[in-house]
Amino acid sequence: MGRDEELTQLRNMLISGGGAAVTHSGSRAVYGLGGVGKSALALHYAHRFRHEYSLVWWVTAESVEQIQAGLAALAQHLCPQWATSADQDARVAWANLWLQWHPGWLIIFDNVEDPNDLSSYWGTLSSGHRIATSRKSTGWQNISPTMPLGLLEPVPAVDLLCNLALNGRVPTFEQREQAGELARELGFLPLALEQAGAYLHQTGSDIAAYRIDLGLFLDDASDGVDPERTIARIWNHSLKVIAVRDPLSVTLLQAIAWIAPDAIPRTLLSPLAPDLRALNNALGVLHAYSMINFSAAGELSVHRLVQAVLRASQSDRADSPSGLREAERLIREALYPSGLDELAPVEHWEHSITHILALASNTPASHTSEQTGDLYQPVAAYMHEQSQSARAIPLYRILLSHREVILGKDHPDTLGSRINLAAAYQAAGNLGKALPIFESTLKKCKEVLGGDHPQTLIASNNLGHAYEAAGDVKRAISQHKETLAKRMSILGVTHPETLTSLNNLAFAYEASGNLGEAIPLYKDSLAAHERVLGSTHPQTLHSRFNLARAHLEAGHLAEALDLHKETLAERERVLGDAHPKTLDSRNDLARVYQASGDLLKAISLHEAVLCQRQQVLGDLHPDTLQSMNNLAFAHQENGDFELAIQSFQAALVNSMKALGDAHPTTLRLRSNLAFTYQQMGDLEQALPLLKAVLAQREKALSDAHPDILLSRHNLASAYQEVGDPGRAIELHQINLPQCEQVMGRAHDLTLQARQSLAISYSQVGDIKRAASLLEQTLDEYRSTLGNAHMKTLIVQNRLASVYCASKDYMRAIQLLKNAVLLCEQGLRETHPDALKIRLNLASAYQKVGNVKRAIALHEATLNRCKQVLGEAHPQTLQGFNNLAAAYCDVGNFQQAVQMLEKTAAHCIEILGDEHPQTLQCRHNLAHARRMAKAAQRPNAIADYILRSGREPS
């Protein structure tokens, strides 16, 4: 191996920190290339220290999909009876939990292409050791310490070469001298040494003769050896020998160079070798020369550098590069086994999509084929239907190039391909590429087809949606207005596409936070749909659904509930119980229940929707991911943090698999997971996730994008929670003016930012500035959402807390009493925030000395908390803590001690030993016990009551 020093370094890193990423060296001789021996080092480490671990597991980690497959295989290995009948997502979730619960394991993530693919695992899997190998040296700063790996030293390089070439025989002095010369000329690159050693062993060639045959006369004065050129010369020489021994082997290898490097089934290669025996013999020759490897399942893999060199060696050919036509034939036979007139069923070729995408990605732009459309169009269409357009970008790119060559750049079908490619980039969250294509395509459509052409209007409509996704709601509104005006003029006010544009404009206003404009437009759209299409037409039902959703956002719960119930009933009747639109209605009805505080009903409905979406749409569909997110939030609101974390982690894993690590949906889920950790008080888990999300968004989006403003807000709020209000204030003061400028003073994100800054001011004792900001925010919410909206009442509650901090208890009580009354009038008396307001009112009564009233309100509210949230919900526990303090105030110490003992046990179980609420409860319990003991002395209770000026925690 020759890596003893590196093995020791790796061992020390793992013992001290639990994780390490082995990357390529900074030397430009190997920068960006494989073959330096990273995987071999990890394998050697696992072998040497295998007795130190309870489990050693290897995960191929080039993509999120491969990581998932590796973890699923771990579940199969550990619990085969259960895993055999479980789907992959369930196995992945099980493996994650097993690794969290069991210490002393080693996981090797091999050949990581994007370090961010590991971010969610690196943070949660901390009970064992983790090694990642990667060709990339950057991107690890927030994930793991790195260990650069350079070339082999001369002596270990000679040892490796001699061992392979001579099959373990002791080399003579001359052979070592010759091996030293060869190793130097190969640049001491382990993969090149391995390939040369395999060749020498297979052929029995003399080392000196091999050097001469290769013709490696490199300049001794050069600064380094180009590894790709070195290995190319080795392989070219080996291929000449292989071609003589078995020409089919070379044909197969050249075809394999264009598809994905791993999990290549032998059946995919059968069109090039109809005789199974010939195929197996040819693959055996390639394996003997270390050109390919076999898996336990009988599939084969090829080193990426082998593929890269084989493709690069053909790049200057004027005709089709070697192997490319053969690779296209493999895919064509997989899609059309009976001829181009009949596409095979999806289940026959779905497993080959990874290879189809790789072929599309690797095909040179100059290469054209009459069958390009037949190869890629059906696969792109299928992936679009499965909401996987983001993964299909290579297909849309090659289809566009094909149509530009065959049809011309201005042909309508070519313009349609440009729109499809832009939409795929948007689906992938890459608005930096999507927007310019949308804008240039709209301009070209106007030039070529005219401003009134249907395809021009489609391009205009899509550009409006892209502006929305980019957070540029002003331009989105302007674009949708333009499209609506055109469609009204050309198609008429009642045409379905005109009504679609009316709905899109309403949605843009809603996205901007202007519900005052959005709701009337939704109402106009619904009335027009009912008049033109009838009350039960699917588009009418969609219009009613949008109006219901807007009412929910506006806090009009009664209207939202009635509209959603009506829409759901009609969709069940017209579309069926399991139609995706029916499931949309059921999902939003659950959100209404959640907003009104009926969490058990909401959770039950969210679970039912998730189950149906998984059955109907699949685990990776965006709607399924949305259901997982919604269910996780409902569990979190219900105080069941463990279930919430499991749901968020499962959704995050599926999102990375379906959409990629940097997709907006993936980042949103990662942020939501961080928020749950924050709610649990686990800021060690939350802060790194929030920082990673902000860094990824800053890399992909403009500085003023709403998602970046939201990330900064979330990070600042976490600093508040961790007890660093100074850092929180600094970040909030930067963020708030940007929110006001970009989103407007009355937008919800701006108002949330203002609230958070006020809370930070309150933390540092600047009560006056805190109260001023909250008073402004309360006025804005009352103006935009009304007095009874839950967001308005939450600000009212926070302002009351600031008044209490300034000893202005009567003003606080007035605000809280008003908020309680509005909650009871608006179907929200059991909402968690409504219960929190009642508990705060009880505490305010306690602070002004009205302890009996405080106890009565505490007890009544806690009965509701136990019914709605459960006895172990953090909010219920806080209420018990405050009630116990009230009991102390009237001298009922024994009852306070009993209540606090039970509450402390729940806090430890639910929130952990170090959570602030747990520490507060323990402090109060110790105080109550002291007072209970002191109360046994004569007149002790009277003395306590006379002296007591303490306030409940």
N, C-alpha and C positions, 0 to 999 in steps of 0.2 A: 504493500500500500504506500509506504513512504510518507505518511502524514502523521507521525507520532506527535510532533509539536502541535499541529492543528487539532488533533484529537484531544490533547490535554487542554488546550484553550477552549474548545467546545464544551468539554466536560465541566470546566470551571464556570463558564457562562451559564450553563444549565443549572448547576447547583446554586449559583448566586441569584439567578433571576427567573429560572423556569422556562425561558424561551430564547431562541436564537435563530437568526436568519443567515444562512450561509450563501453569500453572493459571489459574483465574480470579482476579481481584483481590479484595482484602479488602473493597472497597467494597460496601455493601449494595445498591447499585443493580443489580449483576449477580451477586450471591452465589447460587450454586447453579444458574445458568442458562447455557445455551449462547449462541452468537451473538456472543461478544466478539472472535472472530477468531484463536483459538488455532491451528486447523488451517491457516488462511491464512498465519499467520506461519511455521509449520513448512514449508509449501509454498514460500513465498517464500525462506526460508533455503536450502532444497534447490536451488532454481533459481539463486540468486545464487552459491552456493559449489559447484555441481555439479562443476566442474573440479578441485576439491580432493580428490575422493573417487574411489576405484576402482569403487564401487558405491553407488547410492542406492536404497533400497527402502522402500516405504510399507506399513504393516501396520495394518489396522483392528483396534482392540484393546479393543472394548467388553466382550468376554468371552474366556475362555480358549480357547473353540472358534475364535473369529475370529483370535486370535493364532496358533493352530496352523495354521489355513488359510493365513494370510499367510506363515508360514515354509515351509509345504509348497509354496506357489506360488513362493517364492524358489528352492527346490531344482529345481522344474520349469523355471524360467527359466535356471538356471545349468547344469543337466545334464539336458536334456530326454530324451536317449536312454535313460538309466537311470530317470529319475523317472516316465516314462510307465507303466512296468510295476510300480512300487513303490507300496505303500500309503501313506496319509498319515503314519502314525507314523514309518515309515522315512524319508520325505522330511523330516519335521521334525528327526529326529535327524541326518540328513545336513547339513541347513542349519545346525544348531547347531555341528557340527564344522567346517564350512567357515568360518563366521564366527570361530570360535576360532583357526583356523589362518591366516587371511588378514587382514592389517591394512588400515586406510585406508578403511573403508566408513562409510556413514551409514544407520542404520535409524530410521524415524519410526514410533512406536507412537501411533496417533491415537485420541483419545476414550477414554482408559482410565477404566473405571468403578471398578475396585478396584486401587489401586497394588500390592497384594500379588500380583496376577496376574503382575507383571513381576519379582518378587523373584528367581526362579530364573534369569531371563535376565540381569538387570542384573549379577549377580555373576559369571556365567561369560563373558559376551560383553564383553570389555574391550579388544579389539584395534581398535575403531573408535569412532565417535561414535553416541550414542543420544539421541533426543528423544522425550519422551512428552508428549502433550497430554491435559488432563483438566479436567473441571469441578470436581474435588475438590482442595482445597488441603491437606487433612490426609492422613496415612497415608504420607507420603513420607520421613519422617525417617530411616528405616533403609535407604532405597533410593537416593534421589537428591536433590541440591539443587534447589530450586524457583525459579521465576521468575514472580511474579504478573503478570498481564496485565490492564490496565485498559481503559477506553473510549478511543476515538480522540480525539486533540486536535482542536480545531475546524478548523484549516486542512487537515490530512490528510483529515478527514471530508468537507469540502466538495469536495476534489479527487476523492475516491472517488465521491461522488454525481454530480458533474458528468461524470466520465469514463464512468460507466455510463449515465446518462440521455441524454447527448449523443453517445454512441458515439465518443468521442475528439475531437469537435470542440471548438475553443476556446470557452469560455463568455463571454458578454458580462458587463459589470459587473453589470447587473441580474440576470442569471441566477445569478451567484455570490452576490449578496445574497440572492436567494430560496432558493438551495440552502443558504446558511448558516442561514437561519431554519428551514428544514425539518430540517436536520441537528440543530439544537439541540432541536427538538421531538421528534425521534426518539431523543434521549438519546445521540447519537454512538455508538450501538450498531452495529457493522459489519454484522451480519446484517440489521438493519432497514434500513440504508442500501442494502444489496445488493438487498433485496426491492423497496424503493421505486424504486431505479434501474432494475431490470428492468421494473417496471410502466411507468415513464415512457418507457423506450425502446420497449416493445412497443406502447404506445398513442399515442405522440407527444404526450402531454399536456403542458401548460404546468405548470412547477413550482409557481407561485403558485396556479393553479386546483386542482392536486392537493392542496395544503395545505388549501384551503377545503373540498374534497370529503371529506377525511378527518375534518375537524372536530376536529383535535387542538388544543384550547385548554387546555393544561396550565398549572397554577399556577406562575408564575415564581418564587415564593418557596419552592416545595417543595424538599426536600433532594435529590431525585433523581427519575429517571424509572423507572417500573416497566416493565422490558423486555418482560415477557409481555403486559402490557396494550397497550404501544405496538405490538408486532408483531401482536397480535391485530387491532388496528384496521387496520393495513396490509393484512393478509391478508383480513379481511372485505371491505374495499373491493376488493381484487384479485379475490376470489371472485365478487363481484357481476358484475364485467366478464367473468370466465371463464365464469360460468353463462350469460351471454347468448351468448357465442361458442361454447361447447360444454358443454351441461348435463351430459353424461356425465363430463366431467373432474371436476366437483365431486363427483359420486356416487362415483367411484373414489377421490378424495383422502380423502373422509370415511370410506370403508371402510378405506383403508390406515392411517388414524390409529390403528386398534385392533390392528394386528398388528405384527410385528417391523419395525424401520426399514430393515434392509438385506437384500440378496439376495432380493428379491421377484420371483419368476418371473412372466412375463406370463401363463403358463398358469393360475396361481392366480386371476388376475383375470378370466379368460374367462367365468365364469358371469354377470358383470355386463355383459358386452359380447360376445355370441356372434359378432358380426361383427368379424373380426380387423382390418379396415381402420378401423372406427370406434374400436376399442380403441387402435390405434397413433396415430390422430389425436388422441384425447383425451389420451393420455400426452404427445404432442408439445406440446400446449398447456400442460400443467402444467410441462413442462421449459422452455418458452420463458419462463414467468413465475418461473423458479427455485424452483418448488415441489418438484420432484423432480430426481434425477440419474440418468443411465444408466451402467452399467458396461460394460466391454469385452465381457462375456459376454451383454449384452442385458438383464440384470436391472436392476431399478430400486431406488433407495433414497430415503428421505425424511429430512429433518433431524428429530431428536427433538423439537426445540422446536416445529416445525410440528405434529407429532402431539400434543404436550402441549397446545398452544393450542386445536387443533381439539376435543380431548376436553373440555377445561375449559369451552369455550364452550357445551357441551351439558349441563353438570353439573346445572343447575337445572331441566332439563326433566322434567316429571312422567311423560311417556311415555318410550318408548325413545329414547336419544340418537341423533342422526343418524349413520348409518354403521355402528352396532353390529349391527343386524339384517343389513345387507349383508355385514359381515365374518363373522358367523356362517354366512351362506349360503355364502361362499367356502370355509370350513372344512368345512361339511356336504357340499358338492359334491366336495371332495377326498377325504373319507372314504367317502361313499356316492354315487358317480357314477351308479349304477343305481337308486337309491332306498334308503330307510331299512331295507329288509328285507335288504340285502346289503352288508356291509362290504367295501370294496376290499382287495386284498392289501396287506400292510404296505409292500412296496417301492414301491407307488403313492403313499403318503402319508408315508412316513418322513421325506422331505426337508422336509416342512411342519411338523414337530414344533415347531421354533423359533417359528413363527407361531402355532401352536395354544397354546403356553405363554404367548406374549405376549398373545393374546386373553383367555385365562383370567385373567392378571394384571391386565389393564386394565379388565375388565368390572366395573362398580359392584356392590357387594354387594346393592343393592336391585333389580337387574335379574334377572328370572326368565324362563325360557323352557321350554316343554314339552320341547324337544329337548336340554336341557343334558346329561342323562345320555347320550344318543346321541352327542353331540359329544365328551365328555371321558372317559367310562368306558372305552371300548376303548383309548384312547391311554394312560390311566393303567395299565390292565392290562398293556399291552405294555411300558411302561417298567419296571413292577415285575418282569416276566419277565426283562428285560435288566439287572436290578439297578441301575436308574436312578431309583429311587423318590425320591431326594433332589431330582432335577431336576423331578419331577412334583408338587411341593408346590402350585403354583397350581391344578393340576387337582383335587387332593384337597380344597383349600379351597373351590373353587366347587361341587364335588359335594356337600360337606357342607352348604353354604348352601342348595343346591337341595333336598336331602332335608329339611332343617329346615323349609323353607317348604311343601313338598308333603306330607311324611309326619308332620311334627311332631318336636320335639326328643327325645322319649322312644321313638320307634319303634326296633325292633331294627336295622333297616337304617341308620338315622341313627347309632345308637351304633356300628355297624360302620364307618361312614364316619369317625367320630371316631377310632377305633382306627387306621384306615388313615392318617389325617393325622398322628397322633402317631408312627406307625412311619416315615413319610416324614421327619418332622423328625429322628427318631433316626438314620435313614440319612444325613441331611445333617450329622450331628454337632451338631445344635442341641438339646441335651438340656434347655436352659433352657425351650424351648417344648414339647418332647415330654413331659417328666415331669408337668407340671401337667395336661396333657390326659389322659394315661394314668391319673393318680390320680383326676381328677374323673369320667372315664368309668367306672372300676371302681366308684366310689361310686354313680353313677347306675344302672349295671347291677344292683348289689345292691338298690337301691331299687325299680327297675322290674321286673326279671326275677327277682330272688331270688338269694341267694348260691350256689345249687346249679345255676343255669342254665349250659349249656355255654358261652354267650357270656361270661358272668361269669367263668368259669374261664379262658377265653382271655385276657380282659382282665387277670386276675390274673397269668397266666403272662407276658404281655408286659411288665407292670410290673416283674416280677422281672428280665427281661432288660435293661430300661431302667436299673434300679438298678445292674446289673453294668457297663453302658456308662458310667455316671456315676461309677464307682469306689466306689460305696457297697455293698461286698460283704456287709456285715453285714445290711443291709436286703434285699439280693438273696437271701441265704440264708433269711432269715425269710419272705420272700414265697414262695419256691419251696417251703419246708416247708409253708406254709399251703395252697398249691395242690395239693401232693402229698397232703396229708391229706384234702382235700375229694374229690379224684378217687379215692383209695383207698376212701373211704366210699361214694361215689355209684356209681362205675363198677366198683369191685373192683380187687384188687391186680394182676390180670393183663391189665387193659384196656390197649390200646396207648397211650392218652393218659396213663394212670397211669405206664406205663413211660417215656414221654417226660418226665414231671415228675421221675421218679427220676433220669433222666439229667441233666436241667437242674440239679437240686440238686447232683449230683456235679460238674458243670461250675462251679457257683458256688463250691464248696469249692476246686476247682482254681484258679480265678481269685484266690481269697484266699491262695493259697500253701499251703493245708492239704491236701497230697497224702495224708497219713495218713488223712483222712476221705474224700477223693475216690476213691481206688483201691478200697477195699472197696465203696463204692456203685456204682462202675462194674462191679465183678465181680458184684454182686447183679443189676444191670440186665441184664448179659449172660446170666447164668444164667436169669433170668426170660424173656428174649426167646427163648432157645434152647428153653425148655420150652413156651412158648406158640405161637411162630411158626415154630420150626424153625431149624436152624443156618445155613441159606442165605437166609433172608428178608432183604430189603434193610435193614429196621430192625435185625435182629440183626447184620448186617454193620456197620451204623453204630455199634452199641453196642460191638462188638469193636474197631472203629477208635478210638473214644474211649478205651477202656482202653489200647490200644497207645500212644496219644498221651500219656496220663498216665504210663505207664511210662517213656517217653522223657524227659518233664519231670523224673521222679524219678531219672533216670540209670540205670535198669534196662535197659541196652542189649540184652542177650540176649533178655529178655522182649519188649521193644518190637520187635526185629527179627523174632522168630518170629511174633508176632501180626500185624504189618503184612504180612509175606510171605503168611501164611495168608489174611488179609482181601483182599489184592490179587488173589490167585489166584481166590478165590471171586467177587469182583466182576467180574473179567474174564470168568468163565464165566457168571455170572447176568445181569449188566448190560451187558456188552460192553466192548471195549477202550477206547472213547472216551467212555464215560459220565462225567459230571462227578464222580460218587462214585469211580469207578475212578481218575480223575486225582487225586483227593484222596489216595487210598491211595498212589499212585505218588509224589506230592509228599512225603508224610511218610516213605516209605521212603528217599527221598533225604536227608531230614533225619537219619535214623538213621545212614546212611553218613557223613554230614558230622560228626555227633557222635562217631562212632568213629574219625575221622581219615582216612577213605578219601575224600579230596576229589575225586580224578579221577572216581571212580564217582558221587559225589554230583553233581558238575557235569554229567556226561553225562546223568544222569537228570533233573535240574532243566531242562536244555535241552530234553529230549524232552517233559516235561510242559508247559513254556511253549509249545512249538510246537503241541501238541495243544489246549491251552486257547485259544490264539489262533484256531485253526481252528474249534473247537466253540463257544466262548463269545464270541469277539470280543476285540479289543484293550482295551476299556474295562471289561470285567467285573472285579469285585473279586477273583475267583480268579486271573485273569490278572495283575492287579497284584501279587497275593501271590507268584505264580511269578517275576515279574520281580524282586521284592524278594529272594526266596530265592536266586535265581541270582546276584544282585549280591553278596549276603553270602558266598556260596561262593567267588566270584572274589576277593573281598577277603581272605578267610581263606587263599586260595591265593596271595596276594601279587600278584595281577594287578589293581592298583588302577585302571588305565585302563579295563579292561573293566567293573570294578565301578562306576566313576563313570558310564560310558555307560549301564549298565543302570539305575542309580538315577535318572539324569536322564530317561531314556525313561519309566520308571515314574511319575516325578513329573509329567511333562508329561501323561501319560494320566490320572493321578488328578485333576489340576486340571481337565482337560477333562470327566471323568465325574462328579466329586464336588464340585468347587469347591476354591478355594484354602485355605479354613479347615477343611476336613473332617479328622477325626482321621487317616484314612489318608494324606492328603496331608501333614499335619504330621509323621506318623511317617516317611514316605519322605524328607522334607526333613531330618529329624533324622539319618536313616541316611546320607544323602549327606554331611552335615556330619561324621559320625563317620568316614567313609572319607577325607575330606580330612584329618581329624585324624590318622588312622593314617599318612597319607602325610607328615605333618609340615607340611601346608599350612594353617596356622592362620589365615592371612589370609582364606581361603575359608570355613573352618569356623566361626569365631566369629560373623560376621554372620548366618549361617544359624541357628545355635543361639540367638542373641539374638532373631531374628525368630520362631522357633518358640515360644520362651517367651512373648514378648509376645502372640502370637496365642492361645495357650492361656490365658494370664491374662485375656484379654479375654472368652473364651467359657466358662471353667470356674471352679468354686469354687477358692479358694486352696489347699484341701487335696486336690484331685483328684490321683489317682496320676500322670496325665500331666504335671501341673505339677511335681510332686515329681521325676519322672524328668527333665524338662527342666532343672530347677535343678541336678540331679545332673550331667547331661551338660555344662552350661555350666561348672560348677565344675571338672569333670575337664579341660575344655579350658584353663581358666586354669592348671591344674597343668602341662599340656603346654607352654604358652607361657612358662612360667617365672615365673608370678605366684602362688606358693603362698599368699601372704598373702591375696589375694582369694579363692582357692579355699577356704582354711580358713574364712574369714568366711561364705561361701555354704554350705559343708558344715555348719557349726555351726548355721545356721538350719534347714537342710533335714533333718538327721538326726533331731532331736526330733519334727518333724512326721511323718516316715516311721514312727517308732516308735509315735506316737499313732494315726495313721490306719491303717497297714498291719499293725502289730504288730512286736515285736522280732525275730521269726524270719522275717518275710517277706523274699523275695529282694531287693526294692528296698531295704529297710532295711539288709540285710547288705552290699549293694553300696555304699550310702552310707557305711557304717562303714569299709569297706575303703578307699574313696577318701579319706576324712578321714585315715586312718592313713598313706596314701601322702603326703599333703600334709605331715603332721607329720614324716615321714621326710625330705622335701625340705628342711625348715628345720632339720633336725638334732635334732628332738625324738624321738629313737629310743625312749625309754622309753614315751611315750604311743602312739607308732605300734605298738610291739610289744604293748602292753596291748589296744588295739582289735582288732588282728588275732588275738590269742589268743581274745578273746571271740567274734569272728566265726567262727573255726575251730571252737570248741565248739558254736556254734549250727548250723553246717552239718553237723557230725558227728551232732548230735542229730536234725536234721530230714531230711537227705538221706543220711546214712551216710558212712562213712569213704572209700568208693571213688568217690563222685560226683565228676565232673570239677570242679564248682564248689568242692567241699571241697579238692581237690588244688591248685587254683589259689591258694586262700588259703594253703594250706600252703607253696607255693612263694614267695609274697610274704612270708610270715612268715620263711622261711629267708633271704630277701634282707635283711630288717631285722636278723636275727641276724648276718649277715655284716657289715653296716654297723657293728654294735657289737663286731666282732671275735670274736663267739661262734661260731667256725667249726664246732666239733665239733657243737654243737646244730643248726646249719644243715644239716650233712652228714647227721645222723641223720634230720631231717625229709625231706630230699630223697631219701635212699635209700628211705625208707618210701613216699614218693609214687611213685617209679619202680616199685617192686614192685607197688603197687596198680594202676598203669596197665597193667602187663603182665598182671595177672590179670583185668582188666576189659575186654578187647577194645579197649584204647586205646593200645597201645604206639606206634602211628603217628599219634596225634592231635597236631596242632600244639602244643597246650599240654603234652602228654606229652614231646614232643621238646624243648620249652623247658626243662622240668624237668631232663631229662638234661644239657642244655648247662650249666645252672646248677650241677648237681652237679659237672660237670667243672671249672668255674671255681672251685668251693669247694675241690676237691682241689688245684687249682693254688695257691690262697691259703695252704694249710697246708704247701706245699712238696712235695706228692706230684705232681710235674710229669709223670712218666712215666705215672702212672695217669690224670692229667687229659688228656694228649695222646691216649692210647688211647681214652678215652671220647668225647672231642671228635671224633676221626676216625670212630669207629663211628657216632656219632649224626649226624654230617654226611653220611655215606653215606646214611642213612635220610632225612635232610632233602632231599637232592638227588633221591631217588627219589619221595618223597611230595609235597614242596612245590616242587621245582625249584631249580636252582642260583642263580637270581636272586631268590628269595623273601627279604624283609627278615630273616626269622628265620635263614635259611641264611647270609645275609651277616653277621649278627651273630656266628653261630657261627664263621665263617671268621676274623673279626676277633679273636675270643678265642683261637682256635687259633694264629693267628700270634703273639699275645702269648706263648703258651706256648712256641712255637718260639724266641722271643727269650730266654725264661728259661733255655733249655738251650743258648743260643749258636748256634742254627741260623738266623742272620740272613738269609742269602740266600733260604732257603725262605720265611721270613716276608715278605720284600720281594716275592717273586713272588706270594704269596697275596694280600697287601694291594693290590698293583697291580691285580690282577684284580677283587678285591672292591670297590675304590674306583670302578673303571669301571662295575661293575654298580650301585653305590649312586647314582652320578650319573645313570645312565640310568633307573633305576626310581624313585628317591626325589627326585632333584634336587640341585643344588649346595649348597643351604642347609639341607638336612635334617640334624638333629642326628647321625644315624647316619653320614651322609656326612662331616660335619666330624670326627667321632670317628675314622673310618677314615683320613682324610687325616692327621690328627695322628699316629696310630699308624704310618702309612707313613713319615712324615718321621722319626720316632724310629727305626724299623727301619733306614732308610737310613743314618742317622748311625752307628748301632751297627755296621752291616755295614762301613762305611768305617773305623770305629775298630778293627774286628776284624782289619784287615790289619796292625796294629802288633803287635810281639812281646808275648806274655802278655796281650793285650787281652781275650781271651775269659775267661781266668781272673780277671782283675781285675774284669770286669763281673759274673761270677757271684758273686764274693766280696762285691762292693759292692751287689748288686741287692737292693733291698727293695721294688721296684715291683710293683704289682698290675695285672692285665690290665684294660683298659677295658671 
